[in-house]
Amino acid sequence: MRIVRHDRNHPYAVKLGELKGINAITNDPKLLNYEIHLCACGLSQHKPFCDGSHAKTANEEEGKIYIYDKDGVRHEAINEYSD
């Protein structure tokens, strides 16, 4: 088992038009304005893309550690580690 810490509760939004060198590939405004959302909470079943699973983290309490099981159910962990 591996435990990975994720502190962010919303995805990273990447607008294709902001990527370095994209203008060498396309100048289509529709593509340049297109956004992809990358998972930052660690719960998405479609990594690296966000599937909205971060909504489960909305009411987590600051300073507590949570474990989400394979069904996405949250459990509070014993916090023996701190920053």
N, C-alpha and C positions, 0 to 999 in steps of 0.2 A: 504494500500500500504506500502511496505517496500523498502527502498533504501539501498543497500549494496555497499560499496566502494570496487572496485577491481582496483589495480594499475598495475598489471602485464599484459603484452600484448602478452604472449606466455604461453604454457602449462608447467606443471611439467612433466618431463620424469622420469619414474620409471622403472629401469631395475630389472627384477625379481631376477636375481642373486645377487643383492645387498641387498635384504631383509634378515633381521636377521632370521636364522633358516631354510632358504629355502633348504639348503643342507640336512637337515633331511627328507625332503619330496621328493626331486628329485636331481639327478646329470646329467640329460639330458642337454647337452650343448645348444640345440635349445631352451629349456624353460628358461635356465639360462640367455641367451642373449636376450630374448624377452622383449620388452619395452611396457609399457602402458603410454598413455598421458592423464593427468588429467587436466581438465579445471581450469584455474586460472583467466580468464578474466571475467567470469560470464555470457557469452553470449551463451554458448553451449546449444543446444536443447537436448543433450544426457548426461547431467551431471550424474555422475562426470567425464565422459570421454570427451575429446576434440573432437569437430567436425569441427575445422578449423575456427570457427566464429571469433577468435581473429584477423584474417586478417583485419576485419573492423576497428580495433583500430590502425592500422599502422601509420596513419598520424594525430593522435590526438595531439593537441598542449599542451605543458607543462603548468601547472597551470590552465587549463580550466577543467570544469566538464561537462561531457556528459551524456545524457540519451538515451538509445536505446529502441525504442518502440517494441511492440510484433512482428513486421515485420522485426526487425533488422535495422531500419532506425535511424541514429544518429541525435540527437538534442542537441544543446548547452544549458546548464542550466545556470541560473543566479547563480553566485558564491558568496553566502553570508556567506559561511563557509570557513575557511582556516586553514592550519596546525599550 
